[in-house]
Amino acid sequence: MKNAMGLELSDSERTLVECYQGLVRVLQESKDLAPFERRNALKAVAALWQVVNGLDLDPGNIYEIGA
């Protein structure tokens, strides 16, 4: 996986991006999360969004997933 500048991400960085993408997918697709689960998952996504953005990837708009 490469970032916007064409630099290859390390294994650790790829894992963080995969965590972000997985949480976003869960939040978009799951209708059965309890309110506290959704709220805390959104907090985790917000923190991981900062990481993905810092890696020069395009994490999208966090408001699109209900943050």
C-alpha positions in Angstrom: 0.0 0.0 0.0 1.4 3.4 -1.0 0.4 6.9 0.3 -0.4 9.9 -1.8 3.3 10.7 -2.2 4.0 7.2 -3.5 5.8 6.0 -0.4 5.3 2.4 0.7 3.7 2.0 4.1 5.3 -0.2 6.7 3.5 -3.3 8.0 2.5 -1.5 11.2 1.2 1.5 9.2 -0.8 -0.8 7.0 -2.3 -2.5 10.1 -3.4 0.8 11.4 -5.1 1.7 8.1 -6.8 -1.7 8.1 -8.1 -1.0 11.6 -9.5 2.3 10.5 -11.1 0.8 7.4 -12.6 -2.1 9.5 -14.2 0.2 12.0 -15.6 2.5 9.3 -17.1 -0.6 7.6 -18.7 -1.8 10.9 -20.2 1.7 11.6 -21.6 1.9 8.1 -23.0 -1.6 7.9 -24.1 -2.4 11.4 -27.6 -1.5 12.5 -27.4 -3.5 15.8 -24.8 -1.6 17.8 -25.9 -0.3 21.2 -25.6 3.5 21.6 -22.5 3.2 23.7 -20.8 0.8 21.2 -21.5 3.2 18.3 -20.3 6.2 20.3 -17.0 4.6 21.4 -16.4 3.1 18.0 -16.8 6.6 16.5 -14.2 7.9 19.0 -11.8 5.2 17.9 -12.4 6.1 14.3 -11.7 9.7 15.0 -8.4 8.9 16.6 -7.5 6.5 13.7 -8.6 9.1 11.2 -5.8 11.3 12.5 -3.3 8.5 11.9 -4.5 7.7 8.4 -4.5 11.4 7.5 -1.0 11.8 8.9 0.2 8.9 6.6 -0.8 11.0 3.6 -3.8 8.8 2.7 -7.3 10.1 2.0 -9.4 8.9 4.9 -12.5 10.7 3.6 -14.8 12.9 5.6 -15.4 11.6 9.0 -18.9 13.2 9.1 -20.0 10.8 6.4 -20.1 8.0 9.0 -22.0 9.9 11.6 -19.2 11.4 13.7 
